[in-house]
Amino acid sequence: MPVVPLTEIVGPAAQQRYGVPAVNVLNDLTLEGVLAGAVEARSPLIVQTSVKTVKSIGSEVLFSMWTAMTRGIEVPVTLHLDHCPDRAVISECLQRGWNSVLFDAHELTLEENQRQTVEVVAEARGFGAHVEGEIEGIGVEDGVGSEAVGPDGRLAVERQVEFVRATGIDVFAPAIGNAHGQYASAPVLEGGKVTAIVEATGIPVALHGGTGLSTEQFGDLIARGCAKVNISTGLKETFMRSSLAFLKGAEERGTWDPPSLFTAVRADVVGFTRGLCETFGSAGKAA
């Protein structure tokens, strides 16, 4: 099955009320591992790249890796640029072949955010790509990511619905009490906000800050229309903890074999991704 547009993945998920993992990869090993996990689960998958990853690896190399690893893949997958405020990076990735982008302009005034989002949507359409939009920044628990509130503060659902309609975005990411990073305490989530936005606009909602939420919280939000479920910190921790555990064992054994390290970490990344698919209800949807 070929790489598909974002809407071909989140559209059915929103209609059938299951969530699709949107996982931020770090390098070639995590890219291959999350793809393999989705194939094992027979699940669609959204692979996300941060601006930092694009800049550290390079868009040409990163997209070449993506093209090679998804050639002949058996489940629907799509490539998404996550949280990008930089229009130049957005243009670079769209030109290279990314399937969708999140234009994160929450630090701008609402009017300027809306104006530029309209431009990004028009640019993306020229490449057959899609756009995720955001007004309010998502909170931060671990000191990494965007600020919690933009210059216009918290906005009424009606104004967010107006933004969705005016910009023509394909996915919307509202702030509902969620946060990037591991939660310091159990979050209080505004599920009703998701319901209201989905009922008013009909577009899928993206749930940011998925790492650390309970199975029950995932289930409730997905049932309300959160079709795209972002996971970043969870994969980072899996990658780092798996590497650390293997290296500690290697030190104890006095054996140093990098391919064995890669194999061990890959297995944990595959298992992590498969578990996400099962939790979000996307497992088996590509069968």
VEXMAR-546217 format. One record per residue (C-alpha): x, y, z. Coordinates in steps of 0.25 Angstrom, whole numbers, plus 5000, padded with zeros to 4 digits. Layout:
<kolkols>
X, Y, Z;
...
</kolkols>
This chain:
<kolkols>
5000, 5000, 5000;
5006, 5013, 4996;
5008, 5026, 5005;
4995, 5033, 5006;
4990, 5047, 5009;
4988, 5051, 5024;
4973, 5052, 5021;
4972, 5037, 5016;
4977, 5033, 5030;
4970, 5042, 5040;
4957, 5043, 5032;
4953, 5028, 5034;
4958, 5029, 5048;
4949, 5041, 5052;
4937, 5034, 5045;
4939, 5021, 5052;
4944, 5027, 5065;
4958, 5021, 5067;
4971, 5028, 5068;
4984, 5027, 5059;
4997, 5028, 5066;
5005, 5040, 5061;
5019, 5037, 5066;
5031, 5047, 5065;
5043, 5039, 5060;
5057, 5042, 5064;
5066, 5035, 5054;
5067, 5024, 5044;
5065, 5013, 5055;
5053, 5019, 5061;
5047, 5022, 5047;
5048, 5007, 5043;
5044, 5002, 5056;
5031, 5010, 5057;
5027, 5006, 5043;
5030, 4991, 5046;
5021, 4993, 5059;
5010, 4998, 5050;
5011, 4987, 5040;
5011, 4976, 5051;
4998, 4983, 5057;
4992, 4984, 5043;
4990, 4999, 5047;
4991, 5012, 5039;
5002, 5021, 5044;
5005, 5036, 5044;
5020, 5038, 5045;
5024, 5052, 5050;
5037, 5059, 5049;
5041, 5071, 5058;
5047, 5084, 5052;
5060, 5080, 5060;
5060, 5066, 5054;
5058, 5072, 5040;
5070, 5081, 5042;
5079, 5071, 5049;
5078, 5060, 5039;
5074, 5069, 5027;
5061, 5069, 5019;
5067, 5062, 5007;
5074, 5050, 5015;
5061, 5049, 5024;
5052, 5048, 5012;
5061, 5038, 5005;
5060, 5029, 5017;
5045, 5031, 5018;
5044, 5027, 5003;
5053, 5015, 5004;
5046, 5010, 5017;
5032, 5012, 5012;
5034, 5006, 4998;
5024, 4994, 4997;
5019, 4996, 5011;
5006, 4988, 5015;
4999, 4999, 5023;
4995, 5013, 5021;
5005, 5023, 5025;
5008, 5038, 5024;
5019, 5048, 5027;
5016, 5060, 5035;
5024, 5072, 5040;
5021, 5075, 5054;
5020, 5088, 5062;
5027, 5097, 5051;
5026, 5112, 5053;
5036, 5114, 5042;
5030, 5117, 5028;
5043, 5114, 5021;
5044, 5100, 5027;
5030, 5097, 5024;
5032, 5101, 5009;
5045, 5092, 5009;
5038, 5080, 5014;
5026, 5082, 5005;
5035, 5083, 4993;
5042, 5071, 4997;
5030, 5063, 4999;
5024, 5063, 5013;
5009, 5060, 5013;
5005, 5070, 5023;
5010, 5080, 5033;
5006, 5087, 5046;
5007, 5102, 5044;
5009, 5106, 5059;
5007, 5121, 5059;
5000, 5122, 5073;
5011, 5132, 5077;
5005, 5142, 5067;
4992, 5149, 5069;
4980, 5142, 5065;
4978, 5150, 5053;
4992, 5149, 5048;
4992, 5134, 5051;
4979, 5132, 5043;
4984, 5141, 5031;
4997, 5133, 5030;
4990, 5119, 5032;
4981, 5122, 5020;
4994, 5124, 5012;
5000, 5111, 5017;
4988, 5104, 5013;
4988, 5110, 4999;
5003, 5106, 4998;
5001, 5092, 5003;
4989, 5090, 4993;
4999, 5093, 4982;
5007, 5080, 4986;
4995, 5072, 4989;
4998, 5073, 5004;
4989, 5076, 5016;
4990, 5085, 5028;
4988, 5084, 5043;
4985, 5097, 5050;
4986, 5102, 5065;
4982, 5115, 5072;
4986, 5113, 5086;
4999, 5106, 5090;
4999, 5093, 5097;
5005, 5094, 5111;
5018, 5089, 5115;
5022, 5079, 5126;
5036, 5076, 5124;
5041, 5090, 5119;
5042, 5085, 5104;
5032, 5091, 5094;
5024, 5103, 5092;
5018, 5113, 5102;
5005, 5110, 5108;
4997, 5122, 5104;
4998, 5131, 5091;
4996, 5146, 5092;
4981, 5145, 5091;
4980, 5136, 5103;
4969, 5125, 5104;
4959, 5126, 5093;
4944, 5122, 5093;
4940, 5110, 5085;
4932, 5119, 5075;
4945, 5126, 5071;
4953, 5114, 5069;
4942, 5108, 5060;
4942, 5121, 5052;
4957, 5120, 5051;
4955, 5105, 5045;
4945, 5110, 5035;
4953, 5122, 5031;
4966, 5115, 5029;
4961, 5102, 5022;
4971, 5094, 5031;
4969, 5079, 5030;
4972, 5076, 5045;
4971, 5084, 5057;
4979, 5083, 5070;
4972, 5090, 5082;
4977, 5092, 5096;
4969, 5084, 5105;
4977, 5083, 5118;
4987, 5074, 5111;
5002, 5076, 5111;
5015, 5072, 5104;
5025, 5064, 5113;
5022, 5055, 5124;
5010, 5060, 5133;
5015, 5065, 5147;
5000, 5062, 5152;
4988, 5056, 5146;
4982, 5066, 5136;
4968, 5071, 5136;
4964, 5070, 5121;
4953, 5077, 5114;
4946, 5066, 5106;
4934, 5075, 5104;
4942, 5085, 5096;
4946, 5073, 5086;
4932, 5069, 5084;
4927, 5083, 5082;
4938, 5086, 5071;
4936, 5073, 5064;
4921, 5075, 5064;
4922, 5089, 5058;
4933, 5087, 5048;
4933, 5072, 5044;
4948, 5072, 5044;
4957, 5062, 5052;
4964, 5067, 5064;
4978, 5065, 5068;
4981, 5061, 5082;
4995, 5067, 5086;
5003, 5062, 5099;
4998, 5048, 5098;
5009, 5042, 5106;
5005, 5039, 5120;
4990, 5039, 5118;
4982, 5028, 5123;
4975, 5017, 5115;
4962, 5023, 5120;
4966, 5037, 5116;
4970, 5032, 5102;
4957, 5025, 5100;
4948, 5037, 5104;
4955, 5047, 5095;
4956, 5037, 5083;
4941, 5034, 5084;
4939, 5050, 5084;
4947, 5051, 5071;
4962, 5051, 5074;
4966, 5043, 5062;
4981, 5047, 5062;
4988, 5044, 5075;
5002, 5050, 5076;
5013, 5043, 5084;
5027, 5048, 5085;
5033, 5047, 5099;
5028, 5033, 5100;
5037, 5029, 5088;
5049, 5037, 5093;
5048, 5030, 5107;
5047, 5016, 5100;
5059, 5019, 5091;
5067, 5024, 5103;
5064, 5014, 5113;
5065, 5003, 5104;
5079, 5008, 5100;
5083, 5010, 5114;
5079, 4996, 5119;
5086, 4989, 5108;
5099, 4998, 5110;
5099, 4995, 5125;
5098, 4980, 5121;
5109, 4981, 5111;
5118, 4988, 5121;
5115, 4977, 5131;
5118, 4966, 5121;
5130, 4973, 5115;
5124, 4971, 5101;
5122, 4983, 5091;
5114, 4980, 5079;
5107, 4991, 5073;
5098, 4983, 5064;
5093, 4976, 5076;
5089, 4989, 5082;
5082, 4993, 5070;
5074, 4980, 5070;
5070, 4981, 5084;
5066, 4996, 5083;
5058, 4993, 5070;
5050, 4982, 5077;
5046, 4991, 5088;
5042, 5002, 5078;
5034, 4992, 5070;
5027, 4987, 5083;
5024, 5001, 5088;
5018, 5005, 5074;
5009, 4992, 5074;
5004, 4995, 5088;
5000, 5009, 5084;
4992, 5004, 5072;
4985, 4994, 5081;
4982, 5005, 5092;
4976, 5015, 5082;
4968, 5004, 5074;
4975, 5006, 5061;
4981, 4991, 5061;
4975, 4983, 5050;
4969, 4995, 5043;
4978, 4993, 5031;
4975, 4979, 5029;
</kolkols>
